[in-house]
Amino acid sequence: MNRIKIYLDCNIYNYLVDGKSISQDDIEKLISAVDNYAVEVLFSPVNLFEIVRCYENKEPKAKKMIEISYKLSKHVTKTPNEILVDQLNTFISSQDFQYLNPYYSQESRFDQIRKGILTIENYQVPEEFHEEVKKHDSWYINSLTEMKSNINKMLSEEIGFIKPSLGNINSYLNNPVDFYKAFNFDDARRKMFVEAIFKDRCGFAGQIPCIDNFDVIPSFSIFLKFYFKVVYELIVQGKEPKSGDWADLDQTTYFYYVDYVATSDTGKAGIFPNYRDILNQILQPMKKSAIKFSSLISRLEKI
């Protein structure tokens, strides 16, 4: 039997230990499904960052979050950057994506941080980890601010023979190729535009071969669709990207590897109160789903 693969949204780990949002019985059902090899839970550096933030704020729940994350997944996945570059190299070498492994081949620095918090009194998280988080946050703020500015500029000008509108931009948001039709981009300009986002996000300095459709890099396709939905919402709501919000975007790179993304039953505040609906617009064509944690447990009970 193939294991069901699950990614737990960052806020789920808070709810698993707060003693009121999720019952102990449901937690035990999930752990049992993992122990019986019916379920695999991916735990990412993005998840780890949320727990480290609690740990360094000296919140008592932090160690409980680490403990339960370890019961659910013994290893931390690669970073979003590494996931994207791995998939690019897989495409370049014409290998099969189904054999891609989101994990490191040996114990990683993220495994060591998680183990340190769990086992060492007054453990100090390495400064390199914080620097990496700052880079993610800085990229998120700068990239989305620039993209929002560029699109607002395009909306105020005629591009070729059309004047773009938020309406026709929104109609293309689910397809990162067709998105550029809203701006009358030709293929060469579209490829240059998307390649620039990929390189900027990954810090990738190498040559990228001519790619007609970036959907061939599945995690980047999901990431890019969500990226433009964030930009769209920022424009519509007249908001600016906020520090710390990068996790919602970065964790989308892991969704290619799972069947279900489990989110809180109450949804999210901020720019995406309809976060689960937005994810499903992107994921369901790939036969994947974002579901409430309670719905996930109901499905596990039927295994």
Phi and psi in degrees as a GROMACS rama.xvg file:
@    title "Ramachandran Plot"
@    xaxis  label "Phi"
@    yaxis  label "Psi"
@TYPE xy
-72.9193  135.56  ASN-2
-72.3424  142.792  ARG-3
-75.7969  129.914  ILE-4
-104.016  134.387  LYS-5
-132.605  141.239  ILE-6
-116.513  128.507  TYR-7
-94.4803  120.633  LEU-8
-53.9652  148.886  ASP-9
-51.9044  -39.8055  CYS-10
-71.9981  -16.0746  ASN-11
-61.5521  -37.5851  ILE-12
-63.9271  -31.5458  TYR-13
-63.8109  -45.4625  ASN-14
-69.381  -27.1118  TYR-15
-67.0105  -21.5653  LEU-16
-118.535  -0.782947  VAL-17
-80.2568  -8.43953  ASP-18
78.8536  4.72969  GLY-19
-138.78  -31.7444  LYS-20
-76.8213  -35.9114  SER-21
-129.776  131.566  ILE-22
-71.4034  152.204  SER-23
-61.5295  -33.5202  GLN-24
-61.692  -43.0246  ASP-25
-68.1154  -36.9308  ASP-26
-62.1788  -44.335  ILE-27
-64.4204  -34.6222  GLU-28
-64.077  -40.7479  LYS-29
-67.6204  -45.8947  LEU-30
-60.935  -41.3812  ILE-31
-62.5239  -41.2793  SER-32
-63.1152  -36.5633  ALA-33
-67.9435  -47.1219  VAL-34
-61.3327  -31.1741  ASP-35
-91.4227  10.9004  ASN-36
60.3921  25.2036  TYR-37
-86.9742  -22.5121  ALA-38
-136.532  142.734  VAL-39
-119.976  127.603  GLU-40
-106.451  124.912  VAL-41
-85.9409  126.331  LEU-42
-114.682  121.233  PHE-43
-109.017  165.374  SER-44
-58.9806  -25.879  PRO-45
-67.785  -43.5802  VAL-46
-58.8934  -44.1799  ASN-47
-61.3069  -39.2151  LEU-48
-58.0779  -42.9658  PHE-49
-61.059  -38.3809  GLU-50
-73.6128  -39.7849  ILE-51
-59.9277  -38.9549  VAL-52
-60.9195  -42.705  ARG-53
-65.0775  -41.9663  CYS-54
-61.1248  -44.5506  TYR-55
-77.2791  -15.7734  GLU-56
-87.0302  6.43919  ASN-57
58.4695  37.051  LYS-58
-82.8532  126.704  GLU-59
-56.088  -27.5801  PRO-60
-70.567  -14.8052  LYS-61
-59.4101  -47.0238  ALA-62
-66.5838  -34.4035  LYS-63
-63.6336  -38.5599  LYS-64
-65.0711  -40.5306  MET-65
-64.3331  -44.4029  ILE-66
-59.4283  -45.9984  GLU-67
-72.6719  -33.031  ILE-68
-63.8382  -35.2838  SER-69
-71.7876  -34.2424  TYR-70
-66.0342  -30.0934  LYS-71
-89.1286  -28.3348  LEU-72
-155.099  122.795  SER-73
-79.3226  -16.6742  LYS-74
-133.476  150.385  HIS-75
-92.312  140.476  VAL-76
-72.4162  174.706  THR-77
-67.9899  168.655  LYS-78
-75.4242  161.406  THR-79
-54.847  -41.1994  PRO-80
-58.8474  -46.7345  ASN-81
-66.7069  -37.2255  GLU-82
-59.5051  -46.8246  ILE-83
-66.478  -43.8277  LEU-84
-67.2217  -38.4845  VAL-85
-57.2216  -44.5248  ASP-86
-69.1972  -36.7233  GLN-87
-61.4575  -46.6449  LEU-88
-65.42  -33.8075  ASN-89
-64.2237  -42.0654  THR-90
-64.2786  -45.3331  PHE-91
-60.5009  -38.8457  ILE-92
-89.1588  5.24387  SER-93
59.0321  33.2237  SER-94
-89.4442  170.368  GLN-95
-88.5226  127.033  ASP-96
-65.0764  -23.8066  PHE-97
-66.3561  -16.946  GLN-98
-94.7882  1.94363  TYR-99
-68.3952  137.555  LEU-100
-113.477  122.499  ASN-101
-78.693  2.08267  PRO-102
-104.837  159.331  TYR-103
-74.9805  157.073  TYR-104
-80.6954  -13.1048  SER-105
-145.777  175.248  GLN-106
-56.3564  130.201  GLU-107
-101.296  172.341  SER-108
-62.4676  -28.5637  ARG-109
-74.5855  -37.8052  PHE-110
-59.9701  -41.1305  ASP-111
-67.2876  -37.9873  GLN-112
-64.7649  -45.3744  ILE-113
-62.4879  -42.8681  ARG-114
-65.3344  -37.5967  LYS-115
-63.372  -44.7772  GLY-116
-62.2305  -36.4334  ILE-117
-75.287  -33.6029  LEU-118
-118.065  -16.3452  THR-119
-111.12  126.548  ILE-120
-65.9427  132.999  GLU-121
54.8394  39.1209  ASN-122
-59.7797  136.609  TYR-123
-101.984  118.685  GLN-124
-69.1252  130.241  VAL-125
-56.3189  142.841  PRO-126
-62.0908  -29.3301  GLU-127
-59.2097  -34.201  GLU-128
-64.4837  -43.6152  PHE-129
-65.5713  -37.1881  HIS-130
-64.4193  -38.0601  GLU-131
-65.1805  -42.1595  GLU-132
-61.9181  -42.0449  VAL-133
-61.2116  -37.2956  LYS-134
-65.2643  -42.1672  LYS-135
-60.1281  -46.5722  HIS-136
-65.3002  -43.5857  ASP-137
-63.5217  -43.1302  SER-138
-60.5322  -45.234  TRP-139
-58.0168  -50.4184  TYR-140
-63.4747  -49.9721  ILE-141
-67.5295  -44.4444  ASN-142
-65.0167  -47.4617  SER-143
-69.6821  -35.9421  LEU-144
-62.6833  -44.3957  THR-145
-66.8996  -43.0561  GLU-146
-65.0885  -41.9459  MET-147
-60.5334  -43.4428  LYS-148
-62.9216  -43.7822  SER-149
-63.1376  -43.4184  ASN-150
-69.4764  -39.4289  ILE-151
-60.5771  -37.379  ASN-152
-65.7975  -42.8944  LYS-153
-63.5564  -36.3343  MET-154
-65.7054  -23.8134  LEU-155
-92.4943  -3.37521  SER-156
-125.357  159.433  GLU-157
-85.7938  128.338  GLU-158
-107.698  111.885  ILE-159
65.0647  -119.708  GLY-160
-107.957  8.72557  PHE-161
-126.742  157.033  ILE-162
-111.436  110.221  LYS-163
-61.6312  154.814  PRO-164
-135.552  159.253  SER-165
-59.6183  -31.6446  LEU-166
-62.0848  -49.0928  GLY-167
-77.1997  -23.5538  ASN-168
-65.3808  -45.8999  ILE-169
-62.2304  -35.4667  ASN-170
-67.8083  -20.5984  SER-171
-101.004  -1.5637  TYR-172
-61.1735  -28.6853  LEU-173
-78.928  -6.62069  ASN-174
-127.077  105.402  ASN-175
-66.3696  -11.3459  PRO-176
-83.1697  -53.6072  VAL-177
-67.2657  -20.3799  ASP-178
-49.4302  -40.4328  PHE-179
-73.2616  -14.4339  TYR-180
-63.9387  -28.312  LYS-181
-62.4513  -23.2913  ALA-182
-109.812  9.98977  PHE-183
58.3624  35.72  ASN-184
-73.2853  137.655  PHE-185
-81.6135  171.605  ASP-186
-60.2136  -40.5734  ASP-187
-63.7508  -42.6017  ALA-188
-70.0211  -38.3146  ARG-189
-61.4941  -47.728  ARG-190
-61.5467  -40.429  LYS-191
-64.1813  -40.4047  MET-192
-64.9915  -48.837  PHE-193
-68.5469  -41.203  VAL-194
-60.5247  -38.2234  GLU-195
-63.2942  -40.4981  ALA-196
-64.5305  -43.6691  ILE-197
-60.8632  -49.9638  PHE-198
-63.8122  -42.0895  LYS-199
-63.6991  -41.8825  ASP-200
-67.853  -39.6729  ARG-201
-94.7858  -10.2441  CYS-202
63.6951  31.5837  GLY-203
-84.8373  119.188  PHE-204
-98.6399  -10.7276  ALA-205
-77.0875  174.604  GLY-206
-78.8619  133.826  GLN-207
-102.357  124.076  ILE-208
-64.6022  163.812  PRO-209
-60.2068  117.001  CYS-210
-117.906  116.098  ILE-211
-70.1678  -30.5299  ASP-212
-146.219  112.868  ASN-213
-71.6478  0.253727  PHE-214
-63.549  -17.3785  ASP-215
-71.0328  -12.9394  VAL-216
-106.672  89.6212  ILE-217
-57.6653  -41.9173  PRO-218
-67.3727  -33.8998  SER-219
-70.811  -35.1883  PHE-220
-60.2231  -46.1568  SER-221
-63.9146  -46.1264  ILE-222
-57.7041  -45.6704  PHE-223
-66.5511  -40.2987  LEU-224
-62.8465  -43.4829  LYS-225
-69.0486  -37.0967  PHE-226
-54.6521  -48.8945  TYR-227
-72.4299  -27.558  PHE-228
-67.2932  -37.6053  LYS-229
-62.4789  -47.4239  VAL-230
-58.7463  -45.5023  VAL-231
-58.532  -47.5143  TYR-232
-64.5332  -37.5767  GLU-233
-60.6306  -40.7015  LEU-234
-68.1184  -48.9612  ILE-235
-61.5137  -42.8645  VAL-236
-87.0249  -6.3398  GLN-237
65.456  33.9662  GLY-238
-107.5  166.373  LYS-239
-111.228  150.461  GLU-240
-61.8407  141.766  PRO-241
-108.216  145.309  LYS-242
-58.5805  136.727  SER-243
94.5891  -16.3984  GLY-244
-81.2418  -3.35396  ASP-245
-61.3523  -25.8318  TRP-246
-61.331  -40.0065  ALA-247
-60.6027  -35.1859  ASP-248
-78.6107  -48.3839  LEU-249
-62.6691  -36.2845  ASP-250
-69.0241  -13.9643  GLN-251
-64.1597  -20.6216  THR-252
-66.2245  -17.6916  THR-253
-90.4566  -11.6156  TYR-254
-70.9517  -20.9475  PHE-255
-61.048  -30.4353  TYR-256
-87.0175  -2.02276  TYR-257
-124.413  164.78  VAL-258
-90.3801  -36.2564  ASP-259
-133.191  140.813  TYR-260
-107.477  116.127  VAL-261
-92.1295  126.167  ALA-262
-120.956  170.667  THR-263
-67.2496  153.618  SER-264
-68.0986  -22.8373  ASP-265
-94.5895  -4.41488  THR-266
80.5275  -166.826  GLY-267
-119.451  151.296  LYS-268
-87.1105  -178.731  ALA-269
84.0738  -142.798  GLY-270
-68.5729  -26.6305  ILE-271
-125.742  72.3455  PHE-272
-63.8893  -20.8806  PRO-273
-103.271  38.3916  ASN-274
-53.8888  -47.0144  TYR-275
-63.8538  -39.9901  ARG-276
-64.1529  -41.3811  ASP-277
-61.4178  -45.9954  ILE-278
-60.3976  -41.1885  LEU-279
-68.1762  -31.2859  ASN-280
-58.0289  -35.3633  GLN-281
-85.0721  -40.9511  ILE-282
-85.2677  -35.0047  LEU-283
-61.4878  -35.3642  GLN-284
-60.9484  -19.2268  PRO-285
-96.4319  10.2266  MET-286
61.6327  38.108  LYS-287
-124.964  161.101  LYS-288
-141.406  145.893  SER-289
-100.665  123.011  ALA-290
-133.582  160.087  ILE-291
-64.0322  151.301  LYS-292
-59.9919  -39.0277  PHE-293
-63.2882  -36.008  SER-294
-68.9387  -35.6093  SER-295
-60.2814  -46.171  LEU-296
-62.8044  -39.4307  ILE-297
-60.7471  -37.8726  SER-298
-70.3621  -37.717  ARG-299
-64.9509  -32.7416  LEU-300
-65.3397  -19.4202  GLU-301
-92.9296  -4.06864  LYS-302
